Amino acid sequence: AHFLEFSGGAVEVMLRYVYAGTVDDSVFEGDQGRGICVEVLELAHQVDIPYLFEYAQQWLANAQELEDLGEMLDIAALHEAKILESACLVLIGAHRDTPEVQALWPNLSEQHREAIMLR
């Protein structure tokens, strides 16, 4: 991974975890927070830091809004983020009748639709 591709906040979270064993997720709050968390997920996936990869998935899963589900599913697919993918599918299933999910439904893969219907 080329660290210059990522924000300073994302690199700092990774380095703090590698060297101190802690995750400072305060940078995930605020306007830029979700984007930084996505970068941490990408970075942890690229450099193979499983705990940080899972942590970022959980944080994103817990913080997502209905209008973000399509983007989050794309991110999950791109990075093989199964925790995030599963959380998105649960949220879609729970809010199937909302306008946000109705708009997203035609863009879901057949596999995702089947998984939602089986829940």
C-alpha positions, 0 to 999 in steps of 0.5 A: 500500500502506498500511504500517500493515497490515504488521509493522515487520519487513516494512516494515524489510526493504522499506525497507532493500532500497529504500534500501541494496540489501540484504535482511536476512532474519534477521527471517525466522527464529524463530517469527514469521519465516515470517509476516514473510516472507509480509508482505514478499512481499505488500508487494513485490507491492503496491508492485512491487519484483520482486527482493524479491518473488522473494527472498521467494518463494524463501525461503518455498519453501526453508523450507516444511514439508509441512503448510504446502503448502496455505497456501503455494499459496493465498498463491502464487495470491493474489499471482501468485507463480509461483516459490512455486507451482512450488516447492510443486508440486515438493514435492507431487509428491516427497511424493505418498505422505505423509499431508500430501499425501494430505490436501491432494490433494482440495483441489488444483485440476485444473490443479495436479493435472495439473501435478504428474502431468506432472512 
